[in-house]
Amino acid sequence: MKPLARVALPLALALGLSACATPFKADVSRFAVPLPAPQGQTFAVVPEDPKLAGGLEFATYANAVAAEMQQLGYTRAASPETADMLVRFDYDVDNGRERVRSTPGVGGAFSPWGRWGGWGGGFGAWGYGFNDPFFGGPDVRSYTVYTSEVDLKIDRRADGQRLFEGKAEAVSRSNRLPRLVPNLVDALFTDFPGNSGETVRITIRDDGENTVRPTD
């Protein structure tokens, strides 16, 4: 048993690392008018839901949004009252829904006892082929998937004109916002501001090489 354990453990670790490296995919929709040039323009990230104001969780996600805005060349204002633009931000994950996946059983591969998989003759011909009771039928498993979303709006503070609206949405088996929100923000700002009115599928990879393609 020890040699088997030594082989099984590295295999399990490899599979675990492979699962962790699965790319994060999000559908991103964006609408925009020409944004002001970054030079001299300031912004502040504020919650769309006033109840989130002052919360540590919101502040963490707001910092992720602010970092993206700063990479574009905009400057973070000391307060919303002094900002040229207000970046309104919200996030959410639903309660999940069940999905069922079925894979063929072992007995569905082939039968060495002939085309129909039985012991011929007058013995009742029990089957060793498809859906054989001794070798298992289809493997049916259920699991929960969650839909997470971030919404972002940019308004010009002086007159309230809407400059940008964007939404990133993902379906995954995780409902952990601290993992989901940074990925969704990353997706929303990939190829920012994008083409107004277009929805694209954005894949976030660990190596930073994000990809953008039209949705099906």
C-alpha positions, 0 to 999 in steps of 0.5 A: 500500500505504501508505494501506491500512496506515494504515487497517489499523493503527487497525482492528487496534488497535481490535480488540485493544482490543475483545478486551482489554475482553471481560468476565471471567465466573465461576461462583460457589458459596457456602455460609454460616451467618450471619457475625459482625458486622464490628465488632471481628472480626479475620481472617487469610488462611492457605493451605489448602495449607501448602506455599504458606505464606511464598510471595510469590505466595500473599502477593500473592493473600492481600492481594487477599482481605484487601482484600475482607474489609476492605471488608466491615468486618473488621480484618486481624489481626497474625497467625493466632494472634490472629485471630478468623477464619481465611480459608483460601485456595487457587487453581489452573489446569488444564493445559487442553483443546483446543476446535475451532471451525468457521465456514462457508467463503466458498463457502457464501454464494451462487452467481450461476450458478443454484440449484445453483451449477454451469456447467450443460450437459455440462461436468461442472458444477463448483460455485461454491456451497457448499464450492466447492474454489476458494473454501474450505470451512469454516474449522476452528480449534483452541485451548486453554481452561483452567479456573481456580478459587479456593477460600475457607473461613472458620473461627472460630478459637476452636472451628473452626466453619465459617462460609463455603465458596465457590468461583469457577471460570472457563473462559478462554483464559488460564492466567496466575494473576496475571491470573486469581486477582484476577478470581476473588477479585473474583467470589467477593466480589461480592454476598458472602456470597450465598445459601447453596447457590446457584450464580451466573454473575458477570461482571466488567467493567472499569467495575466494574459487576459483574453477577450472574445464575443459571446456566443 
